[in-house]
Amino acid sequence: MKILTVCGAGQGSSLILKMNVQDVVDEIGLDADVDNSNISTAKNSGVDLILAGEFHEDALEGFEIPVITVSDFMDNEEIKSKIQNFLEEKGE
Amino acid sequence: MISQYVDKDNIRTGYEAKNWKEAVRASGEILKKNDFITEDYIDAMIEMVEDKGAYIVITPGLALPHARPEKGAKENGLSILILKNPIEFGHSQNDPVSVVISFCAVDDSSHSQMLSELANFLRQKENIEYIKKVDSKEKLLNYFKKYDRGGEK
């Protein structure tokens, strides 16, 4: 699957989030490409999952792509449990 | 190695800011003094928060201001500002902020090693707790050096 992390500029927080999501994905053995970008290009990115800060919740509303928001970008446990919940709901 | 990105010229401790704008500006001034950015870049970092919100507070107590490369970044670099008194940035979960790490990058990718080193460092909560309270740049530089050597204290 393809995962995109997003933030306002697409090169700061989203890059850090991408690194932590990559770690989590490796840890749980999920086969996924993780990339980062800014919010404006995320909508039509065609990825399977978007991760962003809770702050961007409003901006990401109405997206057809599932969105997970996290409050602490450095907390891999939060990222992991949210991705695992997503996968369970999706039935994988 | 995280210490390759920090020296005494890009750390400031014990800074008394009245509000988040002053804190972001002071951290930007460090980048400017090192000739990493132009003045415009500082304004752009502040505008980014005004436009898009305090999402730069990526983890409790720590903000990561930055702007787009074309806003006046001359080199890749970062600055570390430790606030004497924690400041509200307007983030519902991660306020108040004691550590402001600003960075600048000349493009979208060449700074990824720098941010990756920083992320590895910040992922250990004890490091964030230390840096929030550190009161001199010498102590912080020593801490980074020890961290790079493998964490012996």
gemmi code that builds the backbone of each chain (N, CA, C; Angstrom):
import gemmi

chains = {
    "A": [
        ("MET", (0.824, -1.197, 0.000), (0.000, 0.000, 0.000), (0.864, 1.255, 0.000)),
        ("LYS", (0.232, 2.358, -0.380), (0.963, 3.630, -0.421), (0.464, 4.546, 0.695)),
        ("ILE", (1.416, 5.074, 1.452), (1.076, 5.973, 2.554), (1.727, 7.331, 2.302)),
        ("LEU", (0.956, 8.384, 2.557), (1.495, 9.737, 2.399), (1.397, 10.474, 3.736)),
        ("THR", (2.498, 11.120, 4.138), (2.415, 11.989, 5.315), (2.391, 13.425, 4.803)),
        ("VAL", (1.563, 14.252, 5.406), (1.437, 15.619, 4.896), (1.553, 16.669, 5.997)),
        ("CYS", (2.002, 17.848, 5.586), (1.983, 19.014, 6.466), (1.867, 20.254, 5.592)),
        ("GLY", (1.939, 21.418, 6.199), (1.724, 22.658, 5.456), (2.713, 22.887, 4.334)),
        ("ALA", (3.995, 22.736, 4.628), (5.021, 23.023, 3.628), (5.445, 21.771, 2.879)),
        ("GLY", (5.222, 20.623, 3.474), (5.590, 19.371, 2.821), (7.069, 19.044, 2.909)),
        ("GLN", (7.772, 19.650, 3.857), (9.203, 19.333, 3.927), (9.743, 19.333, 5.357)),
        ("GLY", (8.909, 19.627, 6.339), (9.390, 19.659, 7.715), (8.744, 18.567, 8.534)),
        ("SER", (7.590, 18.913, 9.107), (6.918, 17.938, 9.968), (6.528, 16.682, 9.198)),
        ("SER", (6.136, 16.848, 7.927), (5.715, 15.655, 7.176), (6.902, 14.736, 6.921)),
        ("LEU", (8.085, 15.309, 6.806), (9.285, 14.491, 6.584), (9.633, 13.708, 7.855)),
        ("ILE", (9.522, 14.387, 8.993), (9.783, 13.708, 10.262), (8.735, 12.622, 10.508)),
        ("LEU", (7.478, 12.957, 10.210), (6.418, 11.958, 10.371), (6.654, 10.768, 9.441)),
        ("LYS", (7.105, 11.063, 8.233), (7.393, 9.992, 7.279), (8.437, 9.018, 7.835)),
        ("MET", (9.490, 9.564, 8.426), (10.540, 8.702, 8.982), (9.988, 7.800, 10.082)),
        ("ASN", (9.139, 8.402, 10.929), (8.592, 7.612, 12.035), (7.567, 6.597, 11.536)),
        ("VAL", (6.778, 6.974, 10.532), (5.819, 6.020, 9.959), (6.579, 4.874, 9.297)),
        ("GLN", (7.668, 5.197, 8.604), (8.483, 4.152, 7.963), (9.001, 3.154, 9.008)),
        ("ASP", (9.461, 3.678, 10.144), (9.926, 2.815, 11.226), (8.820, 1.878, 11.707)),
        ("VAL", (7.625, 2.472, 11.894), (6.489, 1.697, 12.387), (6.091, 0.620, 11.379)),
        ("VAL", (6.044, 1.014, 10.113), (5.661, 0.089, 9.050), (6.644, -1.085, 8.983)),
        ("ASP", (7.933, -0.773, 9.107), (8.948, -1.834, 9.113), (8.754, -2.749, 10.318)),
        ("GLU", (8.467, -2.117, 11.458), (8.328, -2.881, 12.691), (7.167, -3.864, 12.636)),
        ("ILE", (6.036, -3.425, 12.080), (4.883, -4.323, 12.045), (4.859, -5.174, 10.776)),
        ("GLY", (5.872, -4.987, 9.944), (5.988, -5.826, 8.757), (4.945, -5.550, 7.688)),
        ("LEU", (4.556, -4.300, 7.578), (3.584, -3.920, 6.550), (4.337, -3.542, 5.278)),
        ("ASP", (3.856, -4.054, 4.154), (4.498, -3.750, 2.883), (3.936, -2.433, 2.367)),
        ("ALA", (4.654, -1.337, 2.608), (4.120, -0.027, 2.226), (5.222, 0.935, 1.804)),
        ("ASP", (4.888, 1.761, 0.802), (5.767, 2.875, 0.433), (5.296, 4.104, 1.192)),
        ("VAL", (6.216, 4.781, 1.852), (5.846, 5.985, 2.588), (6.511, 7.183, 1.936)),
        ("ASP", (5.707, 8.188, 1.638), (6.242, 9.406, 1.046), (5.657, 10.603, 1.785)),
        ("ASN", (6.218, 11.780, 1.560), (5.653, 12.967, 2.206), (5.384, 14.071, 1.193)),
        ("SER", (4.468, 14.973, 1.585), (4.042, 16.004, 0.648), (3.313, 17.102, 1.408)),
        ("ASN", (2.859, 18.116, 0.701), (2.049, 19.136, 1.378), (0.569, 18.839, 1.183)),
        ("ILE", (-0.254, 19.538, 1.962), (-1.677, 19.236, 1.972), (-2.343, 19.441, 0.610)),
        ("SER", (-1.927, 20.496, -0.078), (-2.642, 20.816, -1.312), (-2.506, 19.734, -2.384)),
        ("THR", (-1.391, 19.005, -2.390), (-1.255, 17.971, -3.411), (-1.747, 16.607, -2.921)),
        ("ALA", (-2.133, 16.545, -1.632), (-2.486, 15.241, -1.054), (-3.814, 14.695, -1.587)),
        ("LYS", (-4.738, 15.608, -1.868), (-6.102, 15.198, -2.195), (-6.170, 14.282, -3.411)),
        ("ASN", (-5.376, 14.608, -4.418), (-5.411, 13.803, -5.633), (-4.190, 12.908, -5.788)),
        ("SER", (-3.620, 12.536, -4.643), (-2.379, 11.775, -4.699), (-2.602, 10.299, -5.017)),
        ("GLY", (-3.843, 9.827, -4.832), (-4.147, 8.436, -5.152), (-3.532, 7.413, -4.206)),
        ("VAL", (-3.124, 7.844, -3.022), (-2.531, 6.892, -2.079), (-3.634, 6.145, -1.308)),
        ("ASP", (-3.237, 5.153, -0.502), (-4.219, 4.363, 0.251), (-4.504, 4.945, 1.626)),
        ("LEU", (-3.558, 5.741, 2.125), (-3.700, 6.258, 3.485), (-2.881, 7.533, 3.639)),
        ("ILE", (-3.480, 8.499, 4.339), (-2.755, 9.746, 4.625), (-2.574, 9.872, 6.130)),
        ("LEU", (-1.390, 10.276, 6.552), (-1.165, 10.603, 7.964), (-0.785, 12.077, 8.083)),
        ("ALA", (-1.381, 12.735, 9.075), (-1.109, 14.156, 9.268), (-1.262, 14.506, 10.731)),
        ("GLY", (-0.874, 15.724, 11.063), (-1.077, 16.203, 12.421), (-2.547, 16.503, 12.656)),
        ("GLU", (-2.966, 16.411, 13.929), (-4.372, 16.696, 14.243), (-4.766, 18.093, 13.814)),
        ("PHE", (-3.773, 18.953, 13.760), (-4.031, 20.325, 13.378), (-4.618, 20.455, 11.981)),
        ("HIS", (-4.322, 19.476, 11.153), (-4.752, 19.571, 9.747), (-6.073, 18.866, 9.486)),
        ("GLU", (-6.729, 18.428, 10.568), (-7.963, 17.671, 10.427), (-8.989, 18.381, 9.525)),
        ("ASP", (-9.195, 19.673, 9.775), (-10.191, 20.421, 9.001), (-9.833, 20.466, 7.524)),
        ("ALA", (-8.547, 20.716, 7.263), (-8.098, 20.836, 5.875), (-8.234, 19.516, 5.128)),
        ("LEU", (-8.255, 18.419, 5.872), (-8.298, 17.104, 5.232), (-9.719, 16.536, 5.186)),
        ("GLU", (-10.656, 17.317, 5.669), (-12.043, 16.857, 5.681), (-12.575, 16.710, 4.260)),
        ("GLY", (-13.369, 15.687, 4.051), (-13.954, 15.493, 2.740), (-13.045, 14.775, 1.764)),
        ("PHE", (-11.895, 14.322, 2.223), (-11.012, 13.539, 1.361), (-11.601, 12.141, 1.180)),
        ("GLU", (-11.435, 11.615, -0.015), (-11.889, 10.233, -0.209), (-10.872, 9.240, 0.348)),
        ("ILE", (-9.638, 9.683, 0.435), (-8.579, 8.828, 0.982), (-8.694, 8.815, 2.513)),
        ("PRO", (-8.593, 7.633, 3.135), (-8.638, 7.589, 4.600), (-7.502, 8.411, 5.218)),
        ("VAL", (-7.828, 9.105, 6.303), (-6.850, 9.973, 6.963), (-6.694, 9.561, 8.428)),
        ("ILE", (-5.473, 9.435, 8.873), (-5.176, 9.227, 10.290), (-4.469, 10.477, 10.791)),
        ("THR", (-4.925, 11.014, 11.918), (-4.212, 12.161, 12.471), (-3.556, 11.784, 13.791)),
        ("VAL", (-2.380, 12.353, 14.006), (-1.644, 12.093, 15.246), (-1.327, 13.429, 15.920)),
        ("SER", (-1.243, 13.413, 17.256), (-0.929, 14.669, 17.939), (0.563, 14.784, 18.218)),
        ("ASP", (1.204, 13.663, 18.559), (2.632, 13.694, 18.848), (3.389, 12.952, 17.744)),
        ("PHE", (4.075, 13.719, 16.899), (4.773, 13.133, 15.748), (5.931, 12.237, 16.160)),
        ("MET", (6.394, 12.398, 17.396), (7.556, 11.630, 17.824), (7.155, 10.396, 18.622)),
        ("ASP", (5.867, 10.133, 18.723), (5.405, 9.004, 19.526), (5.041, 7.829, 18.617)),
        ("ASN", (6.009, 6.951, 18.413), (5.782, 5.846, 17.488), (4.704, 4.882, 17.976)),
        ("GLU", (4.477, 4.847, 19.295), (3.423, 3.967, 19.813), (2.051, 4.461, 19.364)),
        ("GLU", (1.871, 5.789, 19.406), (0.598, 6.361, 18.937), (0.410, 6.072, 17.444)),
        ("ILE", (1.479, 6.280, 16.675), (1.406, 6.050, 15.227), (1.097, 4.580, 14.955)),
        ("LYS", (1.779, 3.707, 15.687), (1.611, 2.271, 15.467), (0.176, 1.837, 15.773)),
        ("SER", (-0.347, 2.253, 16.930), (-1.681, 1.769, 17.289), (-2.735, 2.319, 16.322)),
        ("LYS", (-2.533, 3.535, 15.832), (-3.509, 4.088, 14.888), (-3.451, 3.392, 13.528)),
        ("ILE", (-2.254, 3.050, 13.089), (-2.143, 2.320, 11.818), (-2.723, 0.916, 11.976)),
        ("GLN", (-2.448, 0.289, 13.118), (-2.981, -1.060, 13.334), (-4.511, -1.058, 13.392)),
        ("ASN", (-5.080, -0.041, 14.049), (-6.542, 0.075, 14.071), (-7.107, 0.225, 12.671)),
        ("PHE", (-6.424, 1.041, 11.874), (-6.861, 1.260, 10.500), (-6.862, -0.046, 9.721)),
        ("LEU", (-5.770, -0.823, 9.885), (-5.658, -2.078, 9.153), (-6.723, -3.073, 9.594)),
        ("GLU", (-7.019, -3.077, 10.909), (-8.050, -3.990, 11.413), (-9.419, -3.647, 10.844)),
        ("GLU", (-9.723, -2.346, 10.848), (-11.027, -1.916, 10.321), (-11.153, -2.241, 8.839)),
        ("LYS", (-10.018, -2.150, 8.177), (-9.992, -2.414, 6.748), (-10.058, -3.925, 6.489)),
        ("GLY", (-9.799, -4.707, 7.546), (-9.892, -6.150, 7.427), (-8.679, -6.814, 6.816)),
        ("GLU", (-7.497, -6.246, 7.119), (-6.284, -6.859, 6.585), (-5.417, -7.392, 7.698)),
    ],
    "B": [
        ("MET", (25.535, 11.837, 12.595), (25.970, 12.552, 13.794), (25.202, 13.862, 13.925)),
        ("ILE", (24.507, 14.023, 15.028), (23.737, 15.252, 15.187), (24.671, 16.429, 15.482)),
        ("SER", (25.827, 16.162, 16.103), (26.699, 17.302, 16.464), (27.304, 17.996, 15.243)),
        ("GLN", (27.269, 17.351, 14.090), (27.786, 18.046, 12.914), (26.883, 19.211, 12.493)),
        ("TYR", (25.646, 19.216, 12.977), (24.720, 20.284, 12.591), (24.624, 21.394, 13.637)),
        ("VAL", (25.251, 21.185, 14.790), (25.139, 22.195, 15.849), (26.506, 22.639, 16.347)),
        ("ASP", (26.637, 23.906, 16.584), (27.817, 24.421, 17.275), (27.369, 25.614, 18.112)),
        ("LYS", (28.337, 26.276, 18.737), (27.956, 27.341, 19.679), (27.243, 28.501, 18.987)),
        ("ASP", (27.401, 28.600, 17.667), (26.792, 29.727, 16.964), (25.327, 29.509, 16.598)),
        ("ASN", (24.844, 28.307, 16.726), (23.417, 28.149, 16.404), (22.567, 27.617, 17.562)),
        ("ILE", (23.076, 27.844, 18.764), (22.287, 27.522, 19.963), (22.146, 28.782, 20.811)),
        ("ARG", (20.969, 28.971, 21.378), (20.797, 30.048, 22.349), (19.921, 29.510, 23.481)),
        ("THR", (20.336, 29.704, 24.711), (19.558, 29.177, 25.846), (19.033, 30.335, 26.702)),
        ("GLY", (18.042, 30.030, 27.512), (17.537, 31.006, 28.480), (16.872, 32.215, 27.870)),
        ("TYR", (16.325, 32.057, 26.662), (15.726, 33.213, 25.994), (14.334, 33.504, 26.567)),
        ("GLU", (14.113, 34.781, 26.876), (12.805, 35.170, 27.419), (11.944, 35.756, 26.307)),
        ("ALA", (10.986, 34.958, 25.845), (10.092, 35.433, 24.786), (8.750, 35.801, 25.401)),
        ("LYS", (8.141, 36.845, 24.863), (6.821, 37.243, 25.370), (5.711, 36.435, 24.713)),
        ("ASN", (5.960, 36.032, 23.480), (4.918, 35.291, 22.751), (5.583, 34.421, 21.685)),
        ("TRP", (4.765, 33.622, 20.992), (5.341, 32.668, 20.042), (6.043, 33.357, 18.880)),
        ("LYS", (5.510, 34.512, 18.465), (6.128, 35.204, 17.332), (7.549, 35.643, 17.667)),
        ("GLU", (7.684, 36.146, 18.887), (9.001, 36.581, 19.323), (9.963, 35.394, 19.384)),
        ("ALA", (9.444, 34.266, 19.814), (10.279, 33.059, 19.904), (10.717, 32.600, 18.516)),
        ("VAL", (9.777, 32.581, 17.564), (10.117, 32.151, 16.204), (11.098, 33.140, 15.581)),
        ("ARG", (10.857, 34.426, 15.828), (11.755, 35.439, 15.269), (13.179, 35.282, 15.831)),
        ("ALA", (13.262, 35.072, 17.134), (14.591, 34.930, 17.753), (15.313, 33.703, 17.210)),
        ("SER", (14.580, 32.632, 16.980), (15.242, 31.429, 16.463), (15.651, 31.649, 15.002)),
        ("GLY", (14.842, 32.412, 14.271), (15.202, 32.758, 12.896), (16.420, 33.673, 12.839)),
        ("GLU", (16.526, 34.572, 13.810), (17.683, 35.477, 13.839), (18.994, 34.692, 13.935)),
        ("ILE", (18.941, 33.564, 14.629), (20.158, 32.737, 14.736), (20.540, 32.207, 13.344)),
        ("LEU", (19.539, 31.740, 12.600), (19.817, 31.250, 11.243), (20.384, 32.370, 10.377)),
        ("LYS", (19.808, 33.562, 10.561), (20.243, 34.704, 9.746), (21.679, 35.096, 10.097)),
        ("LYS", (21.972, 35.106, 11.386), (23.316, 35.460, 11.835), (24.364, 34.500, 11.253)),
        ("ASN", (23.954, 33.262, 11.049), (24.857, 32.273, 10.461), (24.864, 32.322, 8.932)),
        ("ASP", (24.110, 33.295, 8.407), (24.013, 33.490, 6.955), (23.383, 32.292, 6.230)),
        ("PHE", (22.478, 31.604, 6.945), (21.743, 30.500, 6.317), (20.517, 31.004, 5.558)),
        ("ILE", (20.010, 32.166, 5.960), (18.746, 32.675, 5.387), (18.795, 34.194, 5.222)),
        ("THR", (17.819, 34.703, 4.498), (17.610, 36.147, 4.442), (16.511, 36.507, 5.445)),
        ("GLU", (16.359, 37.798, 5.694), (15.328, 38.274, 6.625), (13.926, 37.782, 6.223)),
        ("ASP", (13.677, 37.721, 4.920), (12.359, 37.295, 4.429), (11.949, 35.933, 4.980)),
        ("TYR", (12.935, 35.077, 5.152), (12.643, 33.723, 5.603), (12.009, 33.727, 6.999)),
        ("ILE", (12.464, 34.659, 7.833), (11.908, 34.746, 9.192), (10.423, 35.110, 9.121)),
        ("ASP", (10.114, 36.119, 8.297), (8.702, 36.506, 8.122), (7.884, 35.327, 7.587)),
        ("ALA", (8.486, 34.588, 6.670), (7.770, 33.460, 6.067), (7.488, 32.357, 7.096)),
        ("MET", (8.406, 32.169, 8.035), (8.168, 31.155, 9.085), (6.979, 31.569, 9.954)),
        ("ILE", (6.901, 32.863, 10.243), (5.797, 33.355, 11.071), (4.476, 33.275, 10.296)),
        ("GLU", (4.533, 33.666, 9.012), (3.326, 33.593, 8.174), (2.788, 32.168, 8.084)),
        ("MET", (3.714, 31.227, 8.021), (3.305, 29.824, 7.913), (2.432, 29.423, 9.106)),
        ("VAL", (2.807, 29.860, 10.292), (2.014, 29.524, 11.480), (0.698, 30.298, 11.465)),
        ("GLU", (0.756, 31.564, 11.028), (-0.475, 32.352, 10.981), (-1.471, 31.746, 9.987)),
        ("ASP", (-0.949, 31.287, 8.842), (-1.815, 30.718, 7.801), (-2.315, 29.332, 8.156)),
        ("LYS", (-1.403, 28.481, 8.603), (-1.711, 27.053, 8.687), (-1.839, 26.544, 10.100)),
        ("GLY", (-1.576, 27.396, 11.085), (-1.748, 26.983, 12.469), (-0.482, 26.459, 13.105)),
        ("ALA", (-0.628, 26.135, 14.382), (0.543, 25.784, 15.184), (0.937, 24.325, 15.020)),
        ("TYR", (0.754, 23.777, 13.838), (1.082, 22.365, 13.641), (2.578, 22.103, 13.768)),
        ("ILE", (3.377, 23.181, 13.714), (4.826, 23.009, 13.853), (5.219, 22.548, 15.256)),
        ("VAL", (4.260, 22.574, 16.196), (4.544, 22.000, 17.520), (4.330, 20.489, 17.382)),
        ("ILE", (5.390, 19.798, 16.972), (5.236, 18.412, 16.528), (5.207, 17.409, 17.665)),
        ("THR", (5.667, 17.815, 18.818), (5.682, 16.904, 19.963), (5.583, 17.790, 21.207)),
        ("PRO", (5.103, 17.280, 22.340), (4.903, 18.175, 23.485), (6.157, 18.987, 23.830)),
        ("GLY", (5.973, 20.320, 23.829), (7.057, 21.199, 24.259), (8.030, 21.640, 23.188)),
        ("LEU", (7.849, 21.152, 21.963), (8.848, 21.455, 20.922), (8.217, 21.912, 19.606)),
        ("ALA", (8.684, 23.072, 19.125), (8.204, 23.595, 17.841), (9.317, 23.544, 16.805)),
        ("LEU", (8.915, 23.336, 15.560), (9.871, 23.184, 14.460), (9.511, 24.165, 13.332)),
        ("PRO", (9.750, 25.454, 13.550), (9.385, 26.416, 12.509), (10.268, 26.268, 11.259)),
        ("HIS", (9.677, 26.522, 10.116), (10.432, 26.509, 8.861), (9.568, 27.142, 7.789)),
        ("ALA", (10.178, 27.450, 6.668), (9.413, 27.985, 5.540), (9.888, 27.292, 4.274)),
        ("ARG", (9.257, 27.601, 3.187), (9.644, 26.970, 1.926), (11.046, 27.455, 1.497)),
        ("PRO", (11.801, 26.604, 0.816), (13.159, 26.974, 0.397), (13.214, 28.314, -0.345)),
        ("GLU", (12.230, 28.556, -1.208), (12.274, 29.766, -2.053), (12.008, 31.048, -1.268)),
        ("LYS", (11.700, 30.926, 0.018), (11.442, 32.118, 0.828), (12.716, 32.769, 1.356)),
        ("GLY", (13.863, 32.250, 0.968), (15.102, 32.908, 1.392), (16.111, 32.009, 2.081)),
        ("ALA", (16.018, 30.708, 1.825), (17.015, 29.791, 2.384), (18.271, 29.816, 1.513)),
        ("LYS", (19.416, 30.060, 2.134), (20.670, 30.097, 1.379), (21.463, 28.809, 1.544)),
        ("GLU", (21.296, 28.175, 2.685), (22.000, 26.919, 2.961), (21.093, 26.038, 3.805)),
        ("ASN", (21.405, 24.757, 3.913), (20.688, 23.917, 4.863), (21.259, 24.170, 6.254)),
        ("GLY", (20.371, 24.348, 7.215), (20.878, 24.563, 8.562), (19.766, 24.572, 9.583)),
        ("LEU", (20.151, 24.564, 10.840), (19.150, 24.633, 11.898), (19.644, 25.507, 13.040)),
        ("SER", (18.700, 25.892, 13.892), (19.052, 26.641, 15.095), (18.229, 26.097, 16.253)),
        ("ILE", (18.801, 26.188, 17.440), (18.112, 25.683, 18.625), (17.977, 26.813, 19.638)),
        ("LEU", (16.730, 27.111, 19.979), (16.456, 28.171, 20.956), (15.725, 27.548, 22.141)),
        ("ILE", (16.307, 27.707, 23.327), (15.662, 27.181, 24.532), (15.026, 28.359, 25.272)),
        ("LEU", (13.734, 28.263, 25.520), (13.009, 29.370, 26.155), (13.091, 29.250, 27.677)),
        ("LYS", (13.285, 30.382, 28.303), (13.351, 30.386, 29.764), (11.990, 30.008, 30.344)),
        ("ASN", (10.953, 30.628, 29.779), (9.594, 30.307, 30.219), (8.801, 29.739, 29.043)),
        ("PRO", (8.115, 28.612, 29.247), (7.346, 28.004, 28.159), (6.281, 28.956, 27.607)),
        ("ILE", (6.055, 28.862, 26.301), (5.155, 29.783, 25.586), (4.045, 28.984, 24.892)),
        ("GLU", (2.841, 29.555, 24.886), (1.734, 28.933, 24.150), (1.841, 29.272, 22.654)),
        ("PHE", (1.789, 28.249, 21.832), (1.779, 28.470, 20.379), (0.365, 28.332, 19.800)),
        ("GLY", (-0.539, 27.775, 20.606), (-1.890, 27.563, 20.106), (-2.145, 26.146, 19.630)),
        ("HIS", (-1.389, 25.202, 20.147), (-1.609, 23.797, 19.807), (-2.378, 23.129, 20.955)),
        ("SER", (-3.459, 22.455, 20.613), (-4.342, 21.938, 21.656), (-3.685, 20.870, 22.531)),
        ("GLN", (-2.768, 20.112, 21.975), (-2.173, 19.002, 22.743), (-0.746, 19.271, 23.204)),
        ("ASN", (0.038, 19.924, 22.359), (1.487, 19.914, 22.591), (2.050, 21.192, 23.236)),
        ("ASP", (1.182, 22.170, 23.507), (1.620, 23.366, 24.213), (1.921, 23.023, 25.664)),
        ("PRO", (2.652, 23.833, 26.434), (3.438, 24.976, 25.963), (4.811, 24.549, 25.437)),
        ("VAL", (5.434, 25.460, 24.712), (6.684, 25.150, 24.021), (7.892, 25.709, 24.775)),
        ("SER", (8.884, 24.870, 24.982), (10.127, 25.308, 25.622), (11.307, 25.287, 24.663)),
        ("VAL", (11.184, 24.505, 23.588), (12.293, 24.343, 22.653), (11.821, 24.714, 21.248)),
        ("VAL", (12.543, 25.630, 20.608), (12.213, 26.025, 19.237), (13.399, 25.660, 18.350)),
        ("ILE", (13.181, 24.695, 17.471), (14.236, 24.300, 16.534), (13.790, 24.726, 15.138)),
        ("SER", (14.403, 25.797, 14.639), (14.072, 26.250, 13.288), (15.055, 25.629, 12.319)),
        ("PHE", (14.569, 25.388, 11.100), (15.531, 24.915, 10.112), (15.235, 25.547, 8.762)),
        ("CYS", (16.239, 25.517, 7.897), (16.048, 25.993, 6.525), (16.688, 24.983, 5.591)),
        ("ALA", (16.116, 24.869, 4.415), (16.604, 23.910, 3.442), (16.518, 24.540, 2.061)),
        ("VAL", (17.507, 24.269, 1.234), (17.534, 24.893, -0.089), (16.657, 24.165, -1.103)),
        ("ASP", (16.235, 22.940, -0.764), (15.315, 22.225, -1.656), (14.480, 21.261, -0.812)),
        ("ASP", (13.739, 20.377, -1.482), (12.818, 19.515, -0.738), (13.469, 18.259, -0.170)),
        ("SER", (14.708, 17.986, -0.536), (15.236, 16.682, -0.129), (16.616, 16.702, 0.520)),
        ("SER", (17.457, 17.686, 0.208), (18.852, 17.585, 0.667), (18.996, 17.706, 2.181)),
        ("HIS", (17.943, 18.169, 2.862), (18.037, 18.325, 4.314), (17.515, 17.090, 5.051)),
        ("SER", (17.171, 16.042, 4.295), (16.490, 14.928, 4.961), (17.421, 14.199, 5.941)),
        ("GLN", (18.724, 14.177, 5.641), (19.657, 13.541, 6.587), (19.676, 14.315, 7.912)),
        ("MET", (19.691, 15.647, 7.796), (19.698, 16.495, 8.995), (18.444, 16.257, 9.840)),
        ("LEU", (17.284, 16.236, 9.179), (16.039, 16.027, 9.921), (15.945, 14.613, 10.470)),
        ("SER", (16.535, 13.686, 9.750), (16.503, 12.308, 10.200), (17.324, 12.146, 11.493)),
        ("GLU", (18.502, 12.777, 11.523), (19.318, 12.757, 12.749), (18.543, 13.403, 13.904)),
        ("LEU", (17.885, 14.510, 13.581), (17.130, 15.229, 14.598), (15.971, 14.369, 15.113)),
        ("ALA", (15.278, 13.720, 14.192), (14.142, 12.883, 14.573), (14.586, 11.724, 15.459)),
        ("ASN", (15.719, 11.114, 15.107), (16.225, 10.016, 15.938), (16.516, 10.496, 17.352)),
        ("PHE", (17.076, 11.688, 17.437), (17.399, 12.266, 18.735), (16.129, 12.557, 19.530)),
        ("LEU", (15.150, 13.155, 18.864), (13.942, 13.597, 19.565), (13.009, 12.453, 19.929)),
        ("ARG", (13.200, 11.317, 19.260), (12.319, 10.184, 19.526), (12.526, 9.643, 20.943)),
        ("GLN", (13.700, 9.927, 21.504), (13.946, 9.492, 22.877), (13.499, 10.597, 23.822)),
        ("LYS", (12.426, 10.295, 24.548), (11.803, 11.311, 25.403), (12.796, 11.946, 26.377)),
        ("GLU", (13.752, 11.146, 26.843), (14.705, 11.692, 27.817), (15.524, 12.820, 27.192)),
        ("ASN", (15.766, 12.734, 25.882), (16.517, 13.796, 25.213), (15.702, 15.086, 25.168)),
        ("ILE", (14.400, 14.956, 24.883), (13.549, 16.150, 24.858), (13.485, 16.755, 26.254)),
        ("GLU", (13.336, 15.906, 27.264), (13.271, 16.422, 28.628), (14.557, 17.152, 28.999)),
        ("TYR", (15.689, 16.612, 28.549), (16.960, 17.265, 28.859), (17.051, 18.634, 28.181)),
        ("ILE", (16.751, 18.650, 26.917), (16.945, 19.860, 26.120), (15.991, 20.979, 26.578)),
        ("LYS", (14.802, 20.601, 27.073), (13.852, 21.600, 27.581), (14.435, 22.386, 28.745)),
        ("LYS", (15.257, 21.729, 29.522), (15.725, 22.345, 30.767), (17.159, 22.836, 30.710)),
        ("VAL", (17.860, 22.543, 29.613), (19.294, 22.856, 29.588), (19.507, 24.374, 29.659)),
        ("ASP", (20.521, 24.798, 30.430), (20.673, 26.236, 30.649), (21.961, 26.817, 30.086)),
        ("SER", (22.729, 26.017, 29.358), (23.889, 26.617, 28.691), (24.179, 25.857, 27.402)),
        ("LYS", (24.712, 26.594, 26.401), (24.988, 25.947, 25.120), (26.102, 24.927, 25.249)),
        ("GLU", (27.056, 25.178, 26.172), (28.157, 24.226, 26.361), (27.611, 22.872, 26.820)),
        ("LYS", (26.676, 22.929, 27.770), (26.078, 21.678, 28.261), (25.351, 20.941, 27.138)),
        ("LEU", (24.635, 21.706, 26.337), (23.874, 21.075, 25.261), (24.810, 20.464, 24.215)),
        ("LEU", (25.872, 21.185, 23.877), (26.832, 20.654, 22.899), (27.478, 19.370, 23.424)),
        ("ASN", (27.810, 19.373, 24.705), (28.374, 18.163, 25.298), (27.394, 17.010, 25.256)),
        ("TYR", (26.132, 17.347, 25.507), (25.087, 16.317, 25.495), (24.971, 15.689, 24.095)),
        ("PHE", (25.007, 16.548, 23.078), (24.937, 16.037, 21.698), (26.135, 15.143, 21.392)),
        ("LYS", (27.299, 15.571, 21.842), (28.512, 14.781, 21.568), (28.428, 13.410, 22.247)),
        ("LYS", (27.957, 13.415, 23.484), (27.811, 12.141, 24.190), (26.784, 11.254, 23.496)),
        ("TYR", (25.702, 11.884, 23.067), (24.660, 11.138, 22.355), (25.243, 10.486, 21.101)),
        ("ASP", (26.041, 11.243, 20.363), (26.645, 10.711, 19.137), (27.616, 9.571, 19.427)),
        ("ARG", (28.254, 9.633, 20.593), (29.205, 8.569, 20.940), (28.498, 7.314, 21.412)),
        ("GLY", (27.185, 7.376, 21.542), (26.469, 6.162, 21.905), (25.753, 6.249, 23.232)),
        ("GLY", (25.560, 7.457, 23.706), (24.652, 7.646, 24.818), (25.234, 7.534, 26.200)),
        ("GLU", (26.556, 7.352, 26.340), (27.052, 7.280, 27.716), (26.955, 8.665, 28.352)),
        ("LYS", (26.540, 8.705, 29.591), (26.266, 9.999, 30.221), (27.445, 10.435, 31.069)),
    ],
}
model = gemmi.Model(1)
for chain_id, residues in chains.items():
    chain = gemmi.Chain(chain_id)
    for i, (resn, *xyz) in enumerate(residues, 1):
        res = gemmi.Residue()
        res.name, res.seqid = resn, gemmi.SeqId(i, " ")
        for name, pos in zip(("N", "CA", "C"), xyz):
            atom = gemmi.Atom()
            atom.name, atom.element = name, gemmi.Element(name[0])
            atom.pos, atom.b_iso = gemmi.Position(*pos), 0.0
            res.add_atom(atom)
        chain.add_residue(res)
    model.add_chain(chain)
structure = gemmi.Structure()
structure.add_model(model)
structure.setup_entities()
